[in-house]
C-alpha cells in the first residue's frame, strides 16, 4: 500500500507517464500472447516477426491517447471506459489490418489481430479498475471520528450516496434500510440491506449513530411517514433533498441536511399555473407594502421571476427595506427596483407613490400581526391594520390601479383578539372598496401561519432545544394551520389573478397541527428525548405556560359556508358578510375618533360593532375546553 499511496501523490503528468509506460510494456505482451494462441505455442510466436509484433502493439498508444484514456482520472473512472477502450483498440486492429493488407505482410497471421483485441481489451479494463480500487483504498479516510450512518433507501440515490460516503471524512455508511422485499437481506455496494421491521436490529448490530433518508423521489407524505418511522429509534435523522433541490441531480455528501419541520408539515408542490402567475405581474408595475416582512419579501422574490416592468417596495423599516433591496438586486436581471421608506398610514405618500410610478398591481402585506403585542397596543394596531389598509385601498382607487390584493389571516375568522379583529375590519374595507370602485379589482387572501416567518414557533423551539430546554407552549391542546412561505406567496399571486372583485380567497392549509406534537417531533429529530414524569431522565421538557392574551386554541379559515371552488386545487373562494360602504365610512369615523382620543374601551366597543363575531378569547376557549373534555 505504500507504493500505491506514493503513486496517488504523483502529479497528473507523472501519473500519465506511469500509465503509458505500463501500457508500453503490457500491450506487446498481449500481442505475443495473441500470436501464441493463433500458432499454438509461445516458441512459435517468439520466432514470428517479434519486432513487428512489438511495433504493431505500440501503435495502440497514440490511438488510446487520442481517445482520451490517458486524460481520465483513474480514481473516478466508470463504465464509460469500456466503450472508449473497445473503440480505441478496434481502431488499432483495423489500422494494423489495413497496413498489413496494403504492405502485403505475410509473416503475421491476420486472425491474430482479432485475438489481440480481446486480450488487450481485457488488460486495459482490468488494469484500470484494479488501479481504481487500490487508489480508492489508499485515500479512504479512517473510521475514527466518522459517524456510523444507516441509509434508508437502497435505490440509485442511496447507493450513490453510500459510494460518496466512502471518501467522506464525516460519514461512514454501515448498512441500508429498504422497503422493497427483493433488496432485503442482500448486499449492495458491500453493505447489508435490512427491512424496516429489522431497523432496531440493524441499529444495534452496526452501532448506528444516525440515519439518512435517501429517497429524493418520495412524495411529501411518503417522506413524512419515513421520517416518523425512523425517528422512533431516538437517533438523529438527516435527509437527502428532492432531486430538484440538488445541484446536478446526483446525490452527494454535501447535499445531506438536517430534517426540517417543513419536511414534516410540507406538502407536495403544485407548480404555479403560468397563466395565473404572470397575469397581474408580467410587464406591469407592481407595488408591495410591507416588502421587508416575511410574506412581503417572498412576494417580491416570486414577482421578480415574472419580469414586471417595475417593482416598488414600500416599508416603514429602513433596515428591512435595505435588506430586501440588497437581496433582490442580485436577481433583478434588469427589472428596476423603487424603494419607498414610509408608512401606509401616510395617505398622501400612498397616493403620490402609486400615481407617480403608474402602479397597476398592489399586494398589501404591511400589518402588525403579533397577537400579544397588538393586544397590548390596541391604538397602534388598529391604526396600522385598519386605517393603513383604508389608505392603500383609497390610493389604489384614485391611482386607477388594476388589481389590489389584501393579505389577511385566519385570525380574522371569528376573532378573539384585537389583531384578528383589525384584519377582519381591513377585509370589510376592501369589500366596500370593491363595491365603491368597480374600475379596480379588490380581493383578499386569507391563510394561517407560515413556517419561517417572524414570530413563528419553529425558530423559537429550535433555539430552546439548543439551549437545553424547556420548550414552552401556551396550551397542550392548541392547534394551528401551517404553510411554507414560498407556497403561500405563490397562491396569493394566483388568487389575486382570479379575482373579479370583493372575493375572499382561502388557501388550503392542509391539516391543522397540534403544537405540542410539533415540539415533540423537533425534539426527536434532534436525537433527544422528551423529559416527562414517565421519563425523568429525558433531555428536553415541554412546559405549558398558559394562553397569551387574545389567543385561542384553534383557528378557522371561513366565517360562513358560502364557498365555491376557484379553479385552483388549493384555493377556495368565498363571498362573506360585508357592510354598505356609506355605513362603513361612518363606523370607521367613530373608530378613528376613539383612536385619536386614545380611548381603548371606545375602540374595542366600535370594533365589536364592526365585527359582531369578535368575542373574548377566554369565553371561546372555555367552550372548546368543555367540548374536548366531553369527548
C-alpha positions as CSV (number, residue, x, y, z in Angstrom):
1,X,0.0,0.0,0.0
2,X,3.0,2.3,0.5
3,X,3.7,2.1,-3.3
4,X,0.1,2.8,-4.1
5,X,0.0,5.9,-1.8
6,X,3.1,7.2,-3.4
7,X,1.6,6.8,-6.8
8,X,-1.5,8.6,-5.7
9,X,0.6,11.5,-4.6
10,X,2.3,11.9,-8.0
11,X,1.5,14.8,-10.2
12,X,-1.0,14.3,-13.1
13,X,1.8,14.3,-15.6
14,X,3.8,11.7,-13.7
15,X,0.7,9.5,-13.4
16,X,0.1,9.7,-17.1
17,X,3.8,8.7,-17.7
18,X,3.3,5.7,-15.4
19,X,0.1,4.7,-17.3
20,X,1.8,5.0,-20.7
21,X,4.8,3.1,-19.5
22,X,2.7,0.3,-18.2
23,X,0.8,0.0,-21.5
24,X,4.0,0.1,-23.5
25,X,5.2,-2.9,-21.5
26,X,2.0,-4.9,-21.4
27,X,0.4,-4.3,-24.9
28,X,3.3,-6.1,-26.7
29,X,2.9,-9.0,-24.3
30,X,-0.8,-9.1,-25.2
31,X,0.2,-9.2,-28.9
32,X,2.7,-12.0,-28.3
33,X,0.0,-14.0,-26.4
34,X,-2.5,-13.4,-29.2
35,X,0.0,-14.8,-31.8
36,X,0.9,-17.7,-29.5
37,X,-2.8,-18.7,-29.2
38,X,-3.1,-18.5,-33.0
39,X,0.1,-20.5,-33.8
40,X,-0.3,-23.0,-30.9
41,X,2.7,-22.2,-28.8
42,X,4.8,-19.4,-27.3
43,X,8.0,-20.5,-29.1
44,X,6.3,-20.2,-32.5
45,X,5.1,-16.7,-31.5
46,X,8.6,-15.5,-30.4
47,X,10.1,-16.7,-33.7
48,X,7.4,-15.0,-35.9
49,X,8.4,-11.4,-36.6
50,X,8.8,-10.4,-33.0
51,X,9.9,-6.8,-33.7
52,X,6.9,-6.3,-36.0
53,X,4.6,-7.6,-33.2
54,X,6.0,-5.1,-30.7
55,X,5.8,-2.3,-33.2
56,X,2.2,-3.0,-34.1
57,X,1.2,-3.3,-30.4
58,X,2.8,0.1,-29.6
59,X,0.7,1.7,-32.4
60,X,-2.2,1.4,-29.8
61,X,-0.6,4.0,-27.6
62,X,-1.2,7.1,-29.7
63,X,-4.7,5.9,-30.6
64,X,-5.6,5.4,-26.9
65,X,-4.1,8.8,-26.2
66,X,-6.3,10.4,-28.8
67,X,-9.3,8.6,-27.4
68,X,-8.6,10.3,-24.0
69,X,-7.8,7.2,-22.0
70,X,-4.7,8.9,-20.5
71,X,-6.6,12.0,-19.5
72,X,-9.0,10.1,-17.4
73,X,-8.6,10.3,-13.6
74,X,-8.3,6.6,-12.7
75,X,-9.8,7.0,-9.2
76,X,-13.1,8.2,-10.8
77,X,-13.4,6.1,-13.9
78,X,-16.7,4.5,-14.6
79,X,-18.2,2.0,-17.1
80,X,-17.8,4.5,-20.0
81,X,-14.2,3.4,-20.2
82,X,-15.4,0.1,-21.7
83,X,-16.8,1.8,-24.8
84,X,-13.7,4.1,-25.1
85,X,-11.2,1.3,-24.7
86,X,-13.1,-1.0,-27.0
87,X,-13.4,1.6,-29.8
88,X,-9.7,2.6,-29.5
89,X,-8.4,-1.0,-29.7
90,X,-10.8,-1.7,-32.6
91,X,-9.3,1.3,-34.4
92,X,-5.8,-0.1,-33.8
93,X,-6.8,-3.5,-35.1
94,X,-8.4,-2.0,-38.3
95,X,-5.3,0.2,-38.8
96,X,-2.9,-2.7,-38.5
97,X,-5.0,-4.9,-40.7
98,X,-5.2,-2.2,-43.3
99,X,-1.4,-1.7,-43.2
100,X,-0.8,-5.4,-43.4
101,X,-3.1,-5.7,-46.5
102,X,-1.5,-2.7,-48.1
103,X,2.1,-3.8,-47.5
104,X,1.3,-7.4,-48.2
105,X,2.8,-8.6,-44.9
106,X,2.5,-12.4,-44.7
107,X,4.6,-13.0,-41.6
108,X,1.9,-12.2,-39.1
109,X,-1.4,-14.2,-39.1
110,X,-4.1,-11.6,-39.6
111,X,-6.6,-13.6,-37.4
112,X,-4.2,-13.0,-34.5
113,X,-5.3,-9.3,-34.6
114,X,-8.8,-10.2,-33.5
115,X,-7.4,-12.3,-30.7
116,X,-5.2,-9.3,-29.7
117,X,-8.3,-7.1,-29.5
118,X,-9.9,-9.4,-26.9
119,X,-6.7,-9.8,-24.8
120,X,-5.7,-6.1,-25.0
121,X,-9.3,-5.1,-24.1
122,X,-9.3,-7.4,-21.1
123,X,-5.9,-6.0,-20.0
124,X,-6.9,-2.3,-20.4
125,X,-10.2,-2.7,-18.5
126,X,-8.8,-4.9,-15.7
127,X,-5.7,-2.7,-15.2
128,X,-7.8,0.5,-14.9
129,X,-10.4,-0.9,-12.5
130,X,-7.8,-2.7,-10.3
131,X,-5.9,0.6,-10.2
132,X,-9.1,2.5,-9.3
133,X,-9.8,0.1,-6.4
134,X,-6.3,0.3,-5.0
135,X,-6.1,4.1,-5.3
136,X,-9.5,4.5,-3.6
137,X,-8.4,2.3,-0.7
138,X,-5.2,4.3,-0.3
139,X,-7.1,7.6,0.1
140,X,-10.0,6.3,2.0
141,X,-10.3,8.1,5.4
142,X,-10.0,6.2,8.6
143,X,-13.1,5.2,10.6
144,X,-12.1,7.2,13.7
145,X,-14.3,10.3,14.0
146,X,-16.7,9.3,11.2
147,X,-20.4,9.0,12.1
148,X,-21.7,5.4,11.6
149,X,-24.6,6.0,9.3
150,X,-27.6,3.8,8.1
151,X,-29.0,4.9,4.8
152,X,-32.8,4.5,4.4
153,X,-33.2,3.7,0.7
154,X,-31.1,1.3,-1.3
155,X,-32.1,2.7,-4.7
156,X,-29.8,4.6,-7.1
157,X,-29.7,7.7,-4.9
158,X,-28.9,5.7,-1.8
159,X,-26.2,3.6,-3.5
160,X,-24.5,6.7,-5.0
161,X,-24.7,8.4,-1.6
162,X,-23.0,5.3,0.1
163,X,-20.2,5.4,-2.5
164,X,-19.7,9.1,-1.9
165,X,-19.6,8.5,1.8
166,X,-16.7,6.1,1.4
167,X,-14.4,9.1,0.8
168,X,-16.1,11.3,3.3
169,X,-14.3,12.4,6.5
170,X,-17.7,12.9,8.2
171,X,-19.9,9.8,7.4
172,X,-19.2,6.1,7.4
173,X,-22.0,4.1,5.8
174,X,-22.7,0.8,7.6
175,X,-26.0,-0.6,6.2
176,X,-29.1,0.1,4.1
177,X,-32.8,0.0,5.1
178,X,-35.2,-0.5,2.3
179,X,-38.9,-1.3,1.9
180,X,-38.5,-3.4,-1.3
181,X,-38.6,-7.1,-0.4
182,X,-36.3,-8.1,-3.3
183,X,-33.5,-5.9,-1.9
184,X,-33.7,-7.1,1.7
185,X,-31.1,-9.4,3.1
186,X,-28.9,-8.7,0.1
187,X,-25.6,-6.9,0.0
188,X,-25.4,-3.7,-2.2
189,X,-22.1,-1.8,-2.5
190,X,-20.8,-4.0,0.2
191,X,-23.5,-3.1,2.7
192,X,-26.2,-5.3,4.1
193,X,-29.8,-4.3,3.3
194,X,-32.4,-4.6,6.2
195,X,-36.1,-4.4,6.1
196,X,-37.9,-1.6,8.1
197,X,-39.1,-4.2,10.6
198,X,-35.4,-5.0,11.3
199,X,-34.4,-1.4,11.8
200,X,-33.8,-1.9,15.6
201,X,-31.7,-4.9,14.8
202,X,-29.6,-3.0,12.2
203,X,-29.0,-0.1,14.7
204,X,-27.7,-2.5,17.4
205,X,-25.7,-4.8,15.1
206,X,-23.9,-1.9,13.3
207,X,-23.8,0.5,16.2
208,X,-25.6,3.1,14.1
209,X,-25.2,6.7,15.2
210,X,-27.5,8.4,12.7
211,X,-29.9,7.7,9.9
212,X,-30.0,9.4,6.5
213,X,-33.3,9.2,4.5
214,X,-32.1,8.9,0.8
215,X,-35.3,8.7,-1.3
216,X,-35.3,12.0,-3.2
217,X,-38.2,10.9,-5.4
218,X,-40.6,10.3,-2.5
219,X,-43.6,12.5,-2.1
220,X,-44.0,14.8,0.9
221,X,-46.4,12.4,2.5
222,X,-44.1,9.4,2.0
223,X,-41.2,11.4,3.4
224,X,-43.2,12.3,6.5
225,X,-44.1,8.6,7.1
226,X,-40.4,7.6,6.7
227,X,-39.1,10.3,9.0
228,X,-41.7,9.4,11.6
229,X,-40.8,5.7,11.3
230,X,-37.0,6.2,11.8
231,X,-37.2,9.0,14.4
232,X,-38.7,6.3,16.8
233,X,-35.2,4.9,17.1
234,X,-34.2,8.0,19.0
235,X,-31.3,8.6,16.7
236,X,-30.6,11.9,14.8
237,X,-32.3,11.8,11.4
238,X,-31.0,13.6,8.3
239,X,-32.4,13.7,4.8
240,X,-31.3,13.8,1.2
241,X,-33.3,16.6,-0.5
242,X,-35.5,16.2,-3.6
243,X,-33.9,15.9,-7.0
244,X,-34.8,19.4,-7.9
245,X,-33.0,20.8,-4.8
246,X,-29.7,19.0,-5.6
247,X,-27.2,20.9,-7.6
248,X,-26.9,18.5,-10.5
249,X,-29.5,15.8,-9.6
250,X,-26.8,13.4,-8.4
251,X,-26.6,12.7,-4.6
252,X,-23.5,13.9,-2.8
253,X,-22.5,14.1,0.8
254,X,-22.8,17.9,0.7
255,X,-26.5,17.5,-0.1
256,X,-27.3,15.9,3.2
257,X,-29.1,18.2,5.5
258,X,-30.9,18.2,8.8
259,X,-34.6,17.3,8.7
260,X,-36.5,20.5,8.9
261,X,-40.0,20.9,10.3
262,X,-41.0,21.8,6.7
263,X,-40.3,18.2,5.8
264,X,-43.0,17.1,8.3
265,X,-45.5,19.8,7.5
266,X,-44.9,20.5,3.9
267,X,-47.0,19.1,1.0
268,X,-46.2,18.1,-2.5
269,X,-45.5,21.2,-4.5
270,X,-48.2,22.2,-7.0
271,X,-46.5,24.1,-9.8
272,X,-48.0,27.6,-10.3
273,X,-50.3,28.0,-13.3
274,X,-48.1,30.1,-15.6
275,X,-51.1,32.0,-16.9
276,X,-52.4,32.9,-13.5
277,X,-48.9,33.6,-12.1
278,X,-48.0,36.1,-14.7
279,X,-51.4,37.7,-15.3
280,X,-51.1,40.6,-12.9
281,X,-47.3,40.9,-12.9
282,X,-45.5,40.3,-16.3
283,X,-44.8,43.7,-17.9
284,X,-46.6,45.6,-15.2
285,X,-45.7,48.0,-12.4
286,X,-46.2,46.1,-9.1
287,X,-46.2,47.6,-5.6
288,X,-45.7,45.6,-2.4
289,X,-46.4,47.1,1.0
290,X,-44.5,45.6,3.9
291,X,-42.0,44.5,1.4
292,X,-39.3,43.8,4.0
293,X,-41.5,41.4,6.0
294,X,-41.7,37.6,5.9
295,X,-44.6,37.4,3.4
296,X,-43.8,40.7,1.6
297,X,-40.2,39.8,0.9
298,X,-41.2,36.4,-0.5
299,X,-43.9,38.0,-2.7
300,X,-41.1,40.3,-4.1
301,X,-38.9,37.3,-4.9
302,X,-41.8,35.5,-6.7
303,X,-42.8,38.7,-8.5
304,X,-39.3,39.2,-9.9
305,X,-39.5,35.7,-11.6
306,X,-42.3,37.0,-13.8
307,X,-40.4,40.0,-15.1
308,X,-42.5,43.0,-14.0
309,X,-41.9,46.4,-15.7
310,X,-41.0,47.8,-12.3
311,X,-41.2,46.7,-8.7
312,X,-42.0,49.2,-6.0
313,X,-41.0,48.3,-2.4
314,X,-42.7,50.0,0.5
315,X,-41.8,49.5,4.1
316,X,-41.6,51.7,7.2
317,X,-38.4,49.9,8.4
318,X,-35.2,51.3,6.9
319,X,-33.2,48.2,7.7
320,X,-35.9,45.8,6.3
321,X,-36.2,47.9,3.1
322,X,-32.4,47.9,2.7
323,X,-32.1,44.2,3.3
324,X,-34.7,43.2,0.7
325,X,-33.5,45.7,-1.9
326,X,-29.9,44.4,-1.4
327,X,-31.1,40.8,-1.9
328,X,-33.3,41.5,-4.9
329,X,-30.7,43.4,-6.8
330,X,-28.7,40.2,-7.2
331,X,-31.6,38.6,-9.1
332,X,-33.4,41.6,-10.6
333,X,-32.0,40.9,-14.1
334,X,-32.6,44.5,-15.2
335,X,-36.0,44.9,-13.5
336,X,-36.0,48.4,-11.9
337,X,-36.5,48.5,-8.2
338,X,-38.0,51.5,-6.5
339,X,-37.7,51.8,-2.7
340,X,-40.2,53.9,-0.7
341,X,-39.4,54.4,3.0
342,X,-42.7,55.2,4.6
343,X,-45.8,54.0,6.4
344,X,-49.2,53.0,4.9
345,X,-50.6,55.5,7.5
346,X,-49.3,58.3,5.2
347,X,-52.3,58.6,2.9
348,X,-50.7,61.3,0.7
349,X,-47.5,59.3,0.3
350,X,-49.5,56.2,-0.9
351,X,-51.5,58.2,-3.5
352,X,-48.4,60.1,-4.8
353,X,-46.3,56.9,-5.0
354,X,-49.0,54.9,-6.9
355,X,-49.7,57.8,-9.3
356,X,-46.1,58.7,-9.9
357,X,-45.0,55.1,-10.6
358,X,-48.1,54.2,-12.6
359,X,-48.8,51.2,-10.3
360,X,-51.0,48.5,-11.9
361,X,-51.0,45.8,-9.2
362,X,-50.7,46.2,-5.4
363,X,-50.1,43.5,-2.8
364,X,-50.8,44.9,0.6
365,X,-48.8,42.8,3.1
366,X,-48.0,45.6,5.6
367,X,-49.6,44.8,9.0
368,X,-48.9,44.4,12.7
369,X,-49.5,40.7,13.2
370,X,-48.2,39.6,16.6
371,X,-51.2,38.9,18.8
372,X,-49.8,39.7,22.3
373,X,-48.1,42.9,21.0
374,X,-51.2,44.2,19.3
375,X,-53.3,43.2,22.3
376,X,-51.1,45.5,24.4
377,X,-51.1,48.3,21.8
378,X,-54.7,48.5,20.7
379,X,-54.5,52.0,19.3
380,X,-51.4,51.5,17.1
381,X,-52.6,48.1,16.0
382,X,-56.0,49.5,14.8
383,X,-54.4,52.5,13.2
384,X,-51.9,50.4,11.1
385,X,-54.1,47.4,10.2
386,X,-57.4,49.3,9.7
387,X,-56.6,52.8,8.6
388,X,-53.4,51.8,6.8
389,X,-55.5,49.4,4.8
390,X,-58.1,52.2,4.2
391,X,-55.3,54.5,2.8
392,X,-54.0,51.7,0.5
393,X,-57.5,51.0,-0.9
394,X,-58.3,54.7,-1.4
395,X,-54.9,55.3,-3.1
396,X,-55.4,52.3,-5.4
397,X,-58.8,53.7,-6.4
398,X,-57.6,57.2,-7.0
399,X,-54.5,56.0,-8.9
400,X,-56.7,53.7,-11.0
401,X,-54.7,50.6,-10.0
402,X,-56.0,47.5,-11.9
403,X,-55.7,44.9,-9.0
404,X,-55.3,45.4,-5.3
405,X,-54.9,42.3,-3.0
406,X,-55.0,42.3,0.8
407,X,-53.0,39.7,2.7
408,X,-55.3,38.6,5.5
409,X,-55.1,35.9,8.2
410,X,-57.1,33.0,9.6
411,X,-57.3,35.0,12.9
412,X,-59.8,37.3,11.2
413,X,-62.4,34.5,11.3
414,X,-64.5,34.8,14.5
415,X,-61.6,36.7,16.1
416,X,-60.8,36.5,19.8
417,X,-58.0,39.2,19.7
418,X,-57.5,42.7,18.5
419,X,-55.1,41.7,15.8
420,X,-57.6,39.3,14.2
421,X,-60.5,41.7,14.6
422,X,-58.4,44.5,13.0
423,X,-57.7,42.3,10.0
424,X,-61.4,41.4,9.7
425,X,-62.2,45.2,9.6
426,X,-59.4,45.5,6.9
427,X,-61.3,42.9,4.9
428,X,-64.5,44.9,5.3
429,X,-62.6,47.9,4.0
430,X,-61.6,46.0,0.9
431,X,-65.1,44.6,0.4
432,X,-66.5,48.1,0.5
433,X,-63.8,49.4,-1.9
434,X,-64.8,46.6,-4.4
435,X,-68.4,48.0,-4.3
436,X,-67.3,51.6,-4.5
437,X,-64.6,51.4,-7.2
438,X,-65.6,48.9,-9.9
439,X,-62.6,50.1,-12.0
440,X,-60.2,48.4,-9.6
441,X,-60.4,44.7,-8.6
442,X,-60.1,44.4,-4.8
443,X,-59.6,41.0,-3.3
444,X,-58.5,39.4,-0.1
445,X,-56.4,36.3,0.5
446,X,-56.7,34.6,3.9
447,X,-54.3,31.9,5.3
448,X,-52.8,30.7,8.5
449,X,-49.3,30.6,10.0
450,X,-46.3,30.3,7.7
451,X,-43.2,28.4,8.6
452,X,-40.1,30.5,9.0
453,X,-41.9,33.8,9.3
454,X,-41.0,36.2,12.0
455,X,-42.6,35.1,15.2
456,X,-43.1,31.5,14.0
457,X,-42.9,28.9,16.8
458,X,-40.4,26.8,14.8
459,X,-37.3,29.0,15.2
460,X,-38.3,29.6,18.8
461,X,-38.5,25.9,19.5
462,X,-35.1,25.4,17.8
463,X,-33.5,28.0,20.0
464,X,-35.0,26.5,23.1
465,X,-33.7,23.0,22.2
466,X,-30.2,24.3,21.5
467,X,-30.3,26.0,25.0
468,X,-31.2,22.7,26.6
469,X,-34.9,23.4,27.1
470,X,-37.6,23.7,28.2
471,X,-39.7,24.2,25.2
472,X,-42.6,26.5,26.1
473,X,-46.1,26.1,24.6
474,X,-49.1,28.0,25.6
475,X,-51.5,25.1,25.9
476,X,-51.3,21.3,25.4
477,X,-54.3,21.2,23.0
478,X,-53.6,24.3,20.9
479,X,-53.6,23.6,17.1
480,X,-52.6,25.8,14.2
481,X,-52.5,25.7,10.4
482,X,-49.1,25.9,8.8
483,X,-47.9,26.6,5.3
484,X,-44.5,27.2,3.7
485,X,-43.7,30.8,2.8
486,X,-43.0,30.2,-0.9
487,X,-46.2,28.2,-1.4
488,X,-48.2,30.9,0.4
489,X,-46.8,33.7,-1.8
490,X,-47.4,31.7,-5.0
491,X,-51.0,31.1,-4.0
492,X,-51.5,34.7,-3.1
493,X,-50.4,35.8,-6.5
494,X,-52.6,33.3,-8.3
495,X,-55.6,34.1,-6.1
496,X,-55.3,37.7,-7.0
497,X,-55.2,36.9,-10.7
498,X,-58.5,35.0,-10.4
499,X,-60.3,37.9,-8.5
500,X,-63.3,39.6,-10.0
501,X,-63.8,42.0,-7.1
502,X,-64.8,41.6,-3.4
503,X,-63.9,37.9,-3.0
504,X,-62.2,36.4,0.0
505,X,-59.8,33.7,-1.2
506,X,-58.9,31.0,1.3
507,X,-55.8,28.9,0.9
508,X,-55.9,25.2,1.5
509,X,-53.7,24.9,4.6
510,X,-53.8,21.1,4.8
511,X,-54.4,19.5,8.2
512,X,-54.0,21.6,11.4
513,X,-51.1,20.7,13.6
514,X,-51.1,20.2,17.3
515,X,-48.2,22.5,18.6
516,X,-47.3,20.0,21.3
517,X,-46.8,17.2,18.7
518,X,-44.7,19.6,16.6
519,X,-42.5,20.3,19.6
520,X,-42.1,16.5,20.3
521,X,-41.1,15.9,16.7
522,X,-38.5,18.6,16.8
523,X,-37.0,17.1,20.0
524,X,-36.8,13.6,18.4
525,X,-35.4,14.9,15.2
526,X,-32.6,16.4,17.2
527,X,-31.7,13.0,18.6
528,X,-33.0,13.9,22.0
529,X,-35.9,12.6,24.2
530,X,-38.7,14.4,26.0
531,X,-38.4,14.8,29.7
532,X,-41.7,13.7,31.3
533,X,-42.9,12.2,34.6
534,X,-42.6,8.7,33.0
535,X,-39.1,9.6,31.6
536,X,-37.4,11.9,34.2
537,X,-34.0,11.2,32.5
538,X,-35.1,12.8,29.3
539,X,-33.3,15.7,27.7
540,X,-35.9,18.4,26.9
541,X,-39.1,19.2,28.9
542,X,-42.2,20.7,27.3
543,X,-43.9,23.2,29.5
544,X,-47.4,24.7,29.0
545,X,-47.2,28.3,30.2
546,X,-50.8,29.4,29.6
547,X,-52.6,31.0,26.7
548,X,-51.5,34.6,25.9
549,X,-54.0,37.4,25.9
550,X,-56.4,37.1,23.0
551,X,-55.0,33.7,21.9
552,X,-57.5,30.9,21.1
553,X,-57.0,27.1,21.0
554,X,-57.8,26.7,17.3
555,X,-58.1,28.8,14.2
556,X,-60.6,28.7,11.3
557,X,-60.4,29.8,7.7
558,X,-64.0,30.5,6.8
559,X,-66.8,32.5,8.5
560,X,-69.7,31.0,6.6
561,X,-70.5,28.1,4.3
562,X,-70.8,30.2,1.1
563,X,-67.7,28.6,-0.5
564,X,-67.1,27.7,-4.1
565,X,-64.1,26.2,-5.9
566,X,-61.8,28.7,-7.7
567,X,-60.4,26.6,-10.4
568,X,-57.2,26.0,-8.5
569,X,-56.9,22.9,-6.3
570,X,-55.6,24.7,-3.3
571,X,-57.6,27.9,-3.4
572,X,-61.3,28.3,-2.3
573,X,-63.4,31.4,-2.9
574,X,-66.0,32.8,-0.5
575,X,-68.4,35.7,-0.5
576,X,-68.8,36.8,3.1
577,X,-70.8,39.4,5.0
578,X,-70.0,43.0,4.1
579,X,-71.1,46.4,5.3
580,X,-72.6,49.0,3.0
581,X,-69.8,51.4,2.0
582,X,-71.5,54.6,3.3
583,X,-72.4,52.9,6.7
584,X,-68.8,51.6,6.9
585,X,-67.4,55.1,6.4
586,X,-69.5,56.4,9.4
587,X,-68.5,53.4,11.6
588,X,-64.8,53.9,10.7
589,X,-65.2,57.6,11.5
590,X,-66.3,56.7,15.0
591,X,-63.3,54.2,15.4
592,X,-60.9,56.9,14.2
593,X,-62.2,59.4,16.8
594,X,-61.7,56.7,19.5
595,X,-58.2,56.1,18.3
596,X,-57.3,59.8,18.1
597,X,-58.6,60.2,21.7
598,X,-56.8,57.2,23.0
599,X,-60.0,55.7,24.4
600,X,-59.3,51.9,24.4
601,X,-62.8,51.0,25.7
602,X,-64.4,53.0,22.9
603,X,-62.1,51.5,20.3
604,X,-62.9,47.9,21.4
605,X,-66.6,48.8,21.6
606,X,-66.6,50.1,18.0
607,X,-64.5,47.1,16.7
608,X,-67.3,44.8,18.2
609,X,-69.9,46.9,16.3
610,X,-67.9,46.3,13.1
611,X,-67.2,42.7,13.8
612,X,-70.1,41.2,15.9
613,X,-68.4,37.8,16.0
614,X,-65.5,39.3,17.9
615,X,-65.6,37.6,21.3
616,X,-63.2,37.3,24.3
617,X,-60.7,34.5,24.0
618,X,-61.4,33.2,27.5
619,X,-65.1,32.7,26.6
620,X,-64.3,30.9,23.3
621,X,-61.5,28.7,24.8
622,X,-63.8,27.7,27.7
623,X,-66.3,26.4,25.2
624,X,-63.6,24.5,23.3
625,X,-62.1,23.0,26.5
626,X,-65.6,21.8,27.6
627,X,-66.1,20.2,24.2
628,X,-62.7,18.5,24.5
629,X,-63.5,17.2,28.0
630,X,-66.8,15.7,26.8
631,X,-65.0,13.6,24.1
